[in-house]
Amino acid sequence: MGARRSMLALAARAALLLGAGAAAAQDGDQRAAYLAGTCAACHAGANAAQAIPGLRGRDSEAFVAAIHDYRSGQRKSQIMAAVAASLSDEEIALLARYFATLGKAGGAQ
Amino acid sequence: MTHWSRRKVALLTAAAGLAPLAGTALRSTATLAQARARVVVVGGGAGGATVAKYMARASDRLAITLVEPAAGYRTCFFSNLYLGGLRSLDSLVHGYDTLASKYGITVVRDSAAGIDPQRRRVHLAGGDSLAYDRLVVAPGIAIRYDAIPGYDAAASGAMPHAWDGGPQITELKRQIESMDDGGVFVLAAPPNPYRCPPGPYERVSMVARYFKAHKPKAKILVLDAKNSFSKQALFLDAWARHYPGMVEWLPADFIGGIESVDAKTLSIKTAAETFQAAVASVIPPQTAGRIARNADLADESGWCPVDPSTLESTRYAGIHLVGDAIIAGAMPKSGFAANSQAKVCAQAIVAALTGAPAFEPRFFNTCWSFLAEHDAVSVGASYRVEDGKIAAVDSFLSGFEESTETRANAARQAEVWYRAFAEDIFG
């Protein structure tokens, strides 16, 4: 995110912050951004065909299904099983929304 | 939870109001600089560069300065692949241009010479000093040149450790390539704790890969300061499968420990006998990087104690540490771990300086090791803070019985990981 763009975005948001709903949404965004830090250590870009797929723009339902399949063991990956086990259902949903909108207008940057 | 005090919202609104007048928000830097909290990051490796980037991403109300003497960072991780002929040296180097241009981080090419924790200033080797509200020290490791008799800095040129990202890796490769076929390459592996637990054994695998192709009569002897090591069964199995008869590993109890080395004759004396090498890589014991120890951030163990939820030093307030230099509970000293700790550290500093929320710390680590070109394994875990320490929650290790295809896929994953990881830190 460019410093200038984010400053303007922040300033625009500042006016909304009095609304509790907006604050809660921002809290979810920040939490998703924090949780996505773990994903970013291995997943980059949007290419879903790589040995470690990119997650940018990934369909949220497909994301949720994949994480649940890793958690249940239906899909095999030791690494992703440990990641999936560390996430609550709520966190998986937050991340799904985060990646689905990542890089799109109005979505996470 | 209140994220924004009235004062902070007013500050932001004022800053935004200035923007149209000044033409751009960036041109009002002088005004903003007074209001922005100053964070200085010492060390531009996997830990320090990640802290700087993630702070900049999370808040533009911080003035972030990254102090790093090198023009680019050469990763220790994957440097064994250079020894094995699978990577160029250039492919391991990453610059700081994007951190400066995309994230507005001030990159200062200098090194920290001292820290004044009372006045909150970092003194640089070049003579300048930088004031900070929060300081991050990410110095990596320092090689101990006082631990093995005969192994000082001068001797390390003849028996390269090649363990600190410096130029020794090219010297080690040169020595290996100019060794006569039939020579013995001796690797002395360090005691715990040290940077990159599986690293010495991946190095053995990659040198063996080179020997198999170019010097098939060469032997590799591992003299270990330990009686067991990371991924041991996987490495021993791989050496027998890929490089039969080439590699011999001698544990501490068998050799009785390394007593001294002689850099002139390339011999290594243990309690049991003296081993003669044609090429030797001696990886000595390590401590936290020099600046951390000079600034009294390390305890008597040589490593730095931190609060695991914020990575703040337990010895000096306002100073945070990440990466190989810290005492990190169950986490190993790895680039991946440093990057993971850096994200927790970044959110803690942003929370402390801007009032943004901080979430429960999550840590993760994965270390891939190459056994052969298309045979890689991984070890790792998820971690949380429990009873004031970083504790492993779910850990994993590649299976002994994995198929060739699974191992080849792990090798492909490791290559993709490297690109993604470098982008996460520097991109």
Chai-1 contact restraints between the chains, C-beta under 6 A:
chainA,res_idxA,chainB,res_idxB,connection_type,confidence,min_distance_angstrom,max_distance_angstrom,comment,restraint_id
A,A3,B,D60,contact,1.0,0.0,6.0,A-B,restraint_1
A,A3,B,G104,contact,1.0,0.0,6.0,A-B,restraint_2
A,R4,B,A25,contact,1.0,0.0,6.0,A-B,restraint_3
A,R4,B,L26,contact,1.0,0.0,6.0,A-B,restraint_4
A,S6,B,D60,contact,1.0,0.0,6.0,A-B,restraint_5
A,M7,B,A25,contact,1.0,0.0,6.0,A-B,restraint_6
A,M7,B,D60,contact,1.0,0.0,6.0,A-B,restraint_7
A,A11,B,L12,contact,1.0,0.0,6.0,A-B,restraint_8
A,A11,B,A16,contact,1.0,0.0,6.0,A-B,restraint_9
A,A14,B,V9,contact,1.0,0.0,6.0,A-B,restraint_10
A,A14,B,L12,contact,1.0,0.0,6.0,A-B,restraint_11
A,A14,B,T13,contact,1.0,0.0,6.0,A-B,restraint_12
A,L17,B,W4,contact,1.0,0.0,6.0,A-B,restraint_13
A,Q30,B,P357,contact,1.0,0.0,6.0,A-B,restraint_14
A,R31,B,F359,contact,1.0,0.0,6.0,A-B,restraint_15
A,Y34,B,Q347,contact,1.0,0.0,6.0,A-B,restraint_16
A,Y34,B,F359,contact,1.0,0.0,6.0,A-B,restraint_17
A,G37,B,K343,contact,1.0,0.0,6.0,A-B,restraint_18
A,T38,B,R362,contact,1.0,0.0,6.0,A-B,restraint_19
A,T38,B,F364,contact,1.0,0.0,6.0,A-B,restraint_20
A,A40,B,D424,contact,1.0,0.0,6.0,A-B,restraint_21
A,A41,B,N339,contact,1.0,0.0,6.0,A-B,restraint_22
A,A41,B,F421,contact,1.0,0.0,6.0,A-B,restraint_23
A,A41,B,D424,contact,1.0,0.0,6.0,A-B,restraint_24
A,C42,B,W417,contact,1.0,0.0,6.0,A-B,restraint_25
A,C42,B,A420,contact,1.0,0.0,6.0,A-B,restraint_26
A,H43,B,A420,contact,1.0,0.0,6.0,A-B,restraint_27
A,A44,B,A420,contact,1.0,0.0,6.0,A-B,restraint_28
A,A44,B,E423,contact,1.0,0.0,6.0,A-B,restraint_29
A,Q50,B,V416,contact,1.0,0.0,6.0,A-B,restraint_30
A,A51,B,R412,contact,1.0,0.0,6.0,A-B,restraint_31
A,A51,B,Q413,contact,1.0,0.0,6.0,A-B,restraint_32
A,A51,B,V416,contact,1.0,0.0,6.0,A-B,restraint_33
A,I52,B,Q413,contact,1.0,0.0,6.0,A-B,restraint_34
A,I52,B,V416,contact,1.0,0.0,6.0,A-B,restraint_35
A,Q78,B,F396,contact,1.0,0.0,6.0,A-B,restraint_36
A,I79,B,T366,contact,1.0,0.0,6.0,A-B,restraint_37
A,A82,B,S382,contact,1.0,0.0,6.0,A-B,restraint_38
A,A82,B,D394,contact,1.0,0.0,6.0,A-B,restraint_39
A,A82,B,F396,contact,1.0,0.0,6.0,A-B,restraint_40
A,A85,B,D394,contact,1.0,0.0,6.0,A-B,restraint_41
A,S86,B,S382,contact,1.0,0.0,6.0,A-B,restraint_42
